């Protein structure tokens, strides 16, 4: 838990299935080790933070306000 507090800025956080794997709207993935493409940034207890090799583009439809 922590969400935006860890990021120190307003950015979209997508759940599995909200965007396609090749979607340019995100550049990091938190996933089980061995299941995500990209460069591992950190690994802990079998989960990793992976940096994707794409140029992230803003999501014009993203609303950071909680509904």
Secondary structure by P-SEA (a helix, b strand, c coil): ccccccccbbbbbbccccccccccccccccccccccccccccccccccccccccccccccccccccc
